[in-house]
């Protein structure tokens, strides 16, 4: 799906209708998977590492394209749903409710 989104952005030269904050959150989720991949059973498969690398690279490219074509969108998320508001909240809740050690 992300590859199709990259193709659409490159073809139309616009991110109209796309949430930049969603792409930022997707990129941060990919980075967190890079940090915690060793804590799962996926360590045993080679495909997990390939998928992890590909999804991280695609997320970086999508964030770059969103930055490059940021001027082509006219609407943005409401203030309380912006990434710079949700990221600290999610971090605080993760520390409070994380079931690990």
PyMOL CGO cylinders between C-alpha atoms (Angstrom):
from pymol import cmd
from pymol.cgo import CYLINDER

trace = [
    CYLINDER, 0.00, 0.00, 0.00, 2.83, 2.39, 0.79, 0.3, 1, 1, 1, 1, 1, 1,
    CYLINDER, 2.83, 2.39, 0.79, 4.48, 1.73, -2.55, 0.3, 1, 1, 1, 1, 1, 1,
    CYLINDER, 4.48, 1.73, -2.55, 1.22, 2.61, -4.31, 0.3, 1, 1, 1, 1, 1, 1,
    CYLINDER, 1.22, 2.61, -4.31, 1.02, 5.77, -2.25, 0.3, 1, 1, 1, 1, 1, 1,
    CYLINDER, 1.02, 5.77, -2.25, 4.55, 6.72, -3.28, 0.3, 1, 1, 1, 1, 1, 1,
    CYLINDER, 4.55, 6.72, -3.28, 3.64, 6.12, -6.92, 0.3, 1, 1, 1, 1, 1, 1,
    CYLINDER, 3.64, 6.12, -6.92, 0.49, 8.26, -6.60, 0.3, 1, 1, 1, 1, 1, 1,
    CYLINDER, 0.49, 8.26, -6.60, 2.38, 11.15, -4.98, 0.3, 1, 1, 1, 1, 1, 1,
    CYLINDER, 2.38, 11.15, -4.98, 5.12, 11.07, -7.60, 0.3, 1, 1, 1, 1, 1, 1,
    CYLINDER, 5.12, 11.07, -7.60, 2.61, 10.90, -10.45, 0.3, 1, 1, 1, 1, 1, 1,
    CYLINDER, 2.61, 10.90, -10.45, 0.30, 13.65, -9.20, 0.3, 1, 1, 1, 1, 1, 1,
    CYLINDER, 0.30, 13.65, -9.20, 3.02, 15.79, -7.53, 0.3, 1, 1, 1, 1, 1, 1,
    CYLINDER, 3.02, 15.79, -7.53, 0.56, 16.42, -4.71, 0.3, 1, 1, 1, 1, 1, 1,
    CYLINDER, 0.56, 16.42, -4.71, -0.33, 15.09, -1.26, 0.3, 1, 1, 1, 1, 1, 1,
    CYLINDER, -0.33, 15.09, -1.26, -3.88, 16.44, -1.39, 0.3, 1, 1, 1, 1, 1, 1,
    CYLINDER, -3.88, 16.44, -1.39, -6.04, 14.32, 0.93, 0.3, 1, 1, 1, 1, 1, 1,
    CYLINDER, -6.04, 14.32, 0.93, -3.08, 12.72, 2.68, 0.3, 1, 1, 1, 1, 1, 1,
    CYLINDER, -3.08, 12.72, 2.68, -2.41, 13.29, 6.37, 0.3, 1, 1, 1, 1, 1, 1,
    CYLINDER, -2.41, 13.29, 6.37, 1.20, 14.30, 6.98, 0.3, 1, 1, 1, 1, 1, 1,
    CYLINDER, 1.20, 14.30, 6.98, 0.80, 13.50, 10.67, 0.3, 1, 1, 1, 1, 1, 1,
    CYLINDER, 0.80, 13.50, 10.67, -0.21, 9.93, 9.82, 0.3, 1, 1, 1, 1, 1, 1,
    CYLINDER, -0.21, 9.93, 9.82, 2.96, 9.47, 7.78, 0.3, 1, 1, 1, 1, 1, 1,
    CYLINDER, 2.96, 9.47, 7.78, 5.08, 10.88, 10.62, 0.3, 1, 1, 1, 1, 1, 1,
    CYLINDER, 5.08, 10.88, 10.62, 3.45, 8.48, 13.08, 0.3, 1, 1, 1, 1, 1, 1,
    CYLINDER, 3.45, 8.48, 13.08, 3.96, 5.58, 10.66, 0.3, 1, 1, 1, 1, 1, 1,
    CYLINDER, 3.96, 5.58, 10.66, 7.65, 6.47, 10.40, 0.3, 1, 1, 1, 1, 1, 1,
    CYLINDER, 7.65, 6.47, 10.40, 8.04, 6.61, 14.18, 0.3, 1, 1, 1, 1, 1, 1,
    CYLINDER, 8.04, 6.61, 14.18, 6.25, 3.27, 14.52, 0.3, 1, 1, 1, 1, 1, 1,
    CYLINDER, 6.25, 3.27, 14.52, 8.70, 1.78, 12.01, 0.3, 1, 1, 1, 1, 1, 1,
    CYLINDER, 8.70, 1.78, 12.01, 11.61, 3.14, 14.03, 0.3, 1, 1, 1, 1, 1, 1,
    CYLINDER, 11.61, 3.14, 14.03, 10.22, 1.68, 17.24, 0.3, 1, 1, 1, 1, 1, 1,
    CYLINDER, 10.22, 1.68, 17.24, 9.91, -1.70, 15.53, 0.3, 1, 1, 1, 1, 1, 1,
    CYLINDER, 9.91, -1.70, 15.53, 13.61, -1.45, 14.66, 0.3, 1, 1, 1, 1, 1, 1,
    CYLINDER, 13.61, -1.45, 14.66, 14.43, -0.96, 18.34, 0.3, 1, 1, 1, 1, 1, 1,
    CYLINDER, 14.43, -0.96, 18.34, 12.22, -3.73, 19.72, 0.3, 1, 1, 1, 1, 1, 1,
    CYLINDER, 12.22, -3.73, 19.72, 12.45, -6.37, 16.99, 0.3, 1, 1, 1, 1, 1, 1,
    CYLINDER, 12.45, -6.37, 16.99, 14.85, -8.43, 19.10, 0.3, 1, 1, 1, 1, 1, 1,
    CYLINDER, 14.85, -8.43, 19.10, 12.22, -8.81, 21.84, 0.3, 1, 1, 1, 1, 1, 1,
    CYLINDER, 12.22, -8.81, 21.84, 9.91, -10.86, 19.62, 0.3, 1, 1, 1, 1, 1, 1,
    CYLINDER, 9.91, -10.86, 19.62, 9.98, -14.31, 18.09, 0.3, 1, 1, 1, 1, 1, 1,
    CYLINDER, 9.98, -14.31, 18.09, 10.36, -12.70, 14.66, 0.3, 1, 1, 1, 1, 1, 1,
    CYLINDER, 10.36, -12.70, 14.66, 14.12, -12.74, 15.23, 0.3, 1, 1, 1, 1, 1, 1,
    CYLINDER, 14.12, -12.74, 15.23, 14.12, -16.33, 13.98, 0.3, 1, 1, 1, 1, 1, 1,
    CYLINDER, 14.12, -16.33, 13.98, 12.98, -15.42, 10.44, 0.3, 1, 1, 1, 1, 1, 1,
    CYLINDER, 12.98, -15.42, 10.44, 14.93, -13.69, 7.70, 0.3, 1, 1, 1, 1, 1, 1,
    CYLINDER, 14.93, -13.69, 7.70, 11.79, -12.22, 6.17, 0.3, 1, 1, 1, 1, 1, 1,
    CYLINDER, 11.79, -12.22, 6.17, 11.17, -10.17, 9.30, 0.3, 1, 1, 1, 1, 1, 1,
    CYLINDER, 11.17, -10.17, 9.30, 14.44, -8.30, 8.80, 0.3, 1, 1, 1, 1, 1, 1,
    CYLINDER, 14.44, -8.30, 8.80, 13.75, -7.77, 5.11, 0.3, 1, 1, 1, 1, 1, 1,
    CYLINDER, 13.75, -7.77, 5.11, 10.25, -6.44, 5.83, 0.3, 1, 1, 1, 1, 1, 1,
    CYLINDER, 10.25, -6.44, 5.83, 11.59, -4.24, 8.61, 0.3, 1, 1, 1, 1, 1, 1,
    CYLINDER, 11.59, -4.24, 8.61, 14.22, -2.66, 6.36, 0.3, 1, 1, 1, 1, 1, 1,
    CYLINDER, 14.22, -2.66, 6.36, 11.82, -2.17, 3.44, 0.3, 1, 1, 1, 1, 1, 1,
    CYLINDER, 11.82, -2.17, 3.44, 9.07, -0.65, 5.58, 0.3, 1, 1, 1, 1, 1, 1,
    CYLINDER, 9.07, -0.65, 5.58, 11.52, 1.72, 7.26, 0.3, 1, 1, 1, 1, 1, 1,
    CYLINDER, 11.52, 1.72, 7.26, 12.96, 2.89, 3.95, 0.3, 1, 1, 1, 1, 1, 1,
    CYLINDER, 12.96, 2.89, 3.95, 9.47, 3.37, 2.50, 0.3, 1, 1, 1, 1, 1, 1,
    CYLINDER, 9.47, 3.37, 2.50, 8.40, 5.36, 5.57, 0.3, 1, 1, 1, 1, 1, 1,
    CYLINDER, 8.40, 5.36, 5.57, 11.44, 7.63, 5.19, 0.3, 1, 1, 1, 1, 1, 1,
    CYLINDER, 11.44, 7.63, 5.19, 10.65, 8.18, 1.51, 0.3, 1, 1, 1, 1, 1, 1,
    CYLINDER, 10.65, 8.18, 1.51, 7.00, 8.94, 2.26, 0.3, 1, 1, 1, 1, 1, 1,
    CYLINDER, 7.00, 8.94, 2.26, 7.99, 11.48, 4.92, 0.3, 1, 1, 1, 1, 1, 1,
    CYLINDER, 7.99, 11.48, 4.92, 10.36, 13.09, 2.44, 0.3, 1, 1, 1, 1, 1, 1,
    CYLINDER, 10.36, 13.09, 2.44, 7.63, 13.27, -0.21, 0.3, 1, 1, 1, 1, 1, 1,
    CYLINDER, 7.63, 13.27, -0.21, 5.22, 14.77, 2.33, 0.3, 1, 1, 1, 1, 1, 1,
    CYLINDER, 5.22, 14.77, 2.33, 7.82, 17.40, 3.19, 0.3, 1, 1, 1, 1, 1, 1,
    CYLINDER, 7.82, 17.40, 3.19, 8.54, 18.08, -0.47, 0.3, 1, 1, 1, 1, 1, 1,
    CYLINDER, 8.54, 18.08, -0.47, 4.87, 18.49, -1.46, 0.3, 1, 1, 1, 1, 1, 1,
    CYLINDER, 4.87, 18.49, -1.46, 3.60, 19.95, 1.84, 0.3, 1, 1, 1, 1, 1, 1,
    CYLINDER, 3.60, 19.95, 1.84, 2.45, 23.13, 0.08, 0.3, 1, 1, 1, 1, 1, 1,
    CYLINDER, 2.45, 23.13, 0.08, -0.02, 21.15, -2.09, 0.3, 1, 1, 1, 1, 1, 1,
    CYLINDER, -0.02, 21.15, -2.09, -2.42, 20.36, 0.74, 0.3, 1, 1, 1, 1, 1, 1,
    CYLINDER, -2.42, 20.36, 0.74, -4.79, 22.89, 2.24, 0.3, 1, 1, 1, 1, 1, 1,
    CYLINDER, -4.79, 22.89, 2.24, -6.25, 21.04, 5.21, 0.3, 1, 1, 1, 1, 1, 1,
    CYLINDER, -6.25, 21.04, 5.21, -4.42, 19.73, 8.23, 0.3, 1, 1, 1, 1, 1, 1,
    CYLINDER, -4.42, 19.73, 8.23, -5.46, 17.70, 11.26, 0.3, 1, 1, 1, 1, 1, 1,
    CYLINDER, -5.46, 17.70, 11.26, -7.11, 19.35, 14.23, 0.3, 1, 1, 1, 1, 1, 1,
    CYLINDER, -7.11, 19.35, 14.23, -4.67, 20.69, 16.79, 0.3, 1, 1, 1, 1, 1, 1,
    CYLINDER, -4.67, 20.69, 16.79, -5.28, 17.91, 19.34, 0.3, 1, 1, 1, 1, 1, 1,
    CYLINDER, -5.28, 17.91, 19.34, -4.69, 15.24, 16.69, 0.3, 1, 1, 1, 1, 1, 1,
    CYLINDER, -4.69, 15.24, 16.69, -1.36, 16.59, 15.42, 0.3, 1, 1, 1, 1, 1, 1,
    CYLINDER, -1.36, 16.59, 15.42, 1.66, 14.34, 15.77, 0.3, 1, 1, 1, 1, 1, 1,
    CYLINDER, 1.66, 14.34, 15.77, 3.56, 16.67, 18.11, 0.3, 1, 1, 1, 1, 1, 1,
    CYLINDER, 3.56, 16.67, 18.11, 0.64, 16.42, 20.57, 0.3, 1, 1, 1, 1, 1, 1,
    CYLINDER, 0.64, 16.42, 20.57, -0.01, 12.68, 20.25, 0.3, 1, 1, 1, 1, 1, 1,
    CYLINDER, -0.01, 12.68, 20.25, 3.61, 11.49, 20.43, 0.3, 1, 1, 1, 1, 1, 1,
    CYLINDER, 3.61, 11.49, 20.43, 4.28, 12.70, 24.01, 0.3, 1, 1, 1, 1, 1, 1,
    CYLINDER, 4.28, 12.70, 24.01, 0.89, 11.36, 25.13, 0.3, 1, 1, 1, 1, 1, 1,
    CYLINDER, 0.89, 11.36, 25.13, 1.60, 7.96, 23.58, 0.3, 1, 1, 1, 1, 1, 1,
    CYLINDER, 1.60, 7.96, 23.58, 5.06, 7.90, 25.15, 0.3, 1, 1, 1, 1, 1, 1,
    CYLINDER, 5.06, 7.90, 25.15, 3.67, 8.66, 28.61, 0.3, 1, 1, 1, 1, 1, 1,
    CYLINDER, 3.67, 8.66, 28.61, 0.96, 6.01, 28.28, 0.3, 1, 1, 1, 1, 1, 1,
    CYLINDER, 0.96, 6.01, 28.28, 3.49, 3.46, 27.02, 0.3, 1, 1, 1, 1, 1, 1,
    CYLINDER, 3.49, 3.46, 27.02, 5.61, 3.95, 30.12, 0.3, 1, 1, 1, 1, 1, 1,
    CYLINDER, 5.61, 3.95, 30.12, 2.57, 3.63, 32.37, 0.3, 1, 1, 1, 1, 1, 1,
    CYLINDER, 2.57, 3.63, 32.37, 0.91, 0.62, 30.75, 0.3, 1, 1, 1, 1, 1, 1,
    CYLINDER, 0.91, 0.62, 30.75, 3.78, -1.34, 29.16, 0.3, 1, 1, 1, 1, 1, 1,
    CYLINDER, 3.78, -1.34, 29.16, 3.45, -4.99, 30.23, 0.3, 1, 1, 1, 1, 1, 1,
    CYLINDER, 3.45, -4.99, 30.23, 7.21, -5.73, 29.91, 0.3, 1, 1, 1, 1, 1, 1,
    CYLINDER, 7.21, -5.73, 29.91, 10.03, -5.52, 32.41, 0.3, 1, 1, 1, 1, 1, 1,
]
cmd.load_cgo(trace, "trace")
